[in-house]
Amino acid sequence: MSAPGTVLVTGAAGFIGSTLTDRLLAEGRRVVGLDSFDPFYPEDQKLRNLEKAEASGAFRLLRGDIRNGADLDRALASEPIGAIVHLAALAGVRPSLERPGDYSDVNVLGSTRVFDAAVRAGVPHVVFGSSSSVYGERSEGPFRESDSVERPISPYAATKRAGELVAHTFHHIHGLSVTCARIFTAFGPRQRPDLAIRKFADLMLAGEPIPVFGDGSAVRDFTFVDDLVGGLVAALDRPLGFALLNFGAGRTISVNEVIAQLESSLGVRARVEHLPRQPGDVTRTWADITRARAELGYEPTTSFEEGVAHFTAWLRERA
């Protein structure tokens, strides 16, 4: 299938959304970005994410909330939209423990309204940003799309699984094509300040101790953002009807290995403060990317060491 023309990206000012927007613009596409600028982290950081896009004549930024049907209709009527990449959400496992109602409101109701607006506007295809958190706690891996995902252990995870179920409903009833991208732990330039690699690096550069929940043996499938975005673009260009696909690196890195790599890349010794494990945290994430490779040609190429080097270079540039 040929690439869609104008793409609506919800959450366009965020870490992944802005990186995707730049990639689409670099490929010669038009992008409409919708973002509510939720105060989860400072607006000026999000606006800085969009500086390159704003300089493009092919980008239009609209402020709006995915829970507001009028905002979605305005975005979809701004110019002919060929597809949507829906990344807007309240993010983070730990904050969802404190604000479960808000997470349900934005991530479930908001996603439902995105799918509904797509159907009403005649947009044929949506890529939905889901999460590896839907897999819950498990002792073995890698995680496959065929695995049971009926036991989420945080409100955030539950809302992402709910979003997948809503997506399937819209596919079944209306024929909307939806690819649910189960995103594993993304990192790289523009990373949110609450995410581990960014948080650790900021504290290390400030000479402050870094909090490690548990003994540091927990592992994550850290995925460089450019590799992830490559997968999202492939999913955008190849509708599959309804699909659940893992987007990870297909490897695991422990928290202790993250700290050692940051020490090497930053040239700063970390001061570690060990704390009890937190409710909602899983001990591992690990993507089996066989299906995304077969369906989309998805192939991450950035090593963890290379990704950390790119991230720390960006962090120093913006200081």
Secondary structure, 3 states (H helix, E strand, C coil): CCCCCEEEEECCCCHHHHHHHHHHHHCCCCEEEEECCCCCCCHHHHHHHCHHHHCCCCEEEEECCCCCHHHHHHHHHCCCEEEEEECCCCCCHHHHHHCHHHHHHHHHHHHHHHHHHHHHHCCCEEEEEEEHHHHCCCCCCCECCCCCCCCCCCHHHHHHHHHHHHHHHHHHHHCCEEEEEEECCEECCCCCCCCHHHHHHHHHHCCCCEEEECCCCCEECCEEHHHHHHHHHHHHHCCCCEEEEEECCCCCEEHHHHHHHHHHHHCCCCCEEEECCCCCCCCECCECCHHHHHHHCCCCCCCHHHHHHHHHHHHHHCC
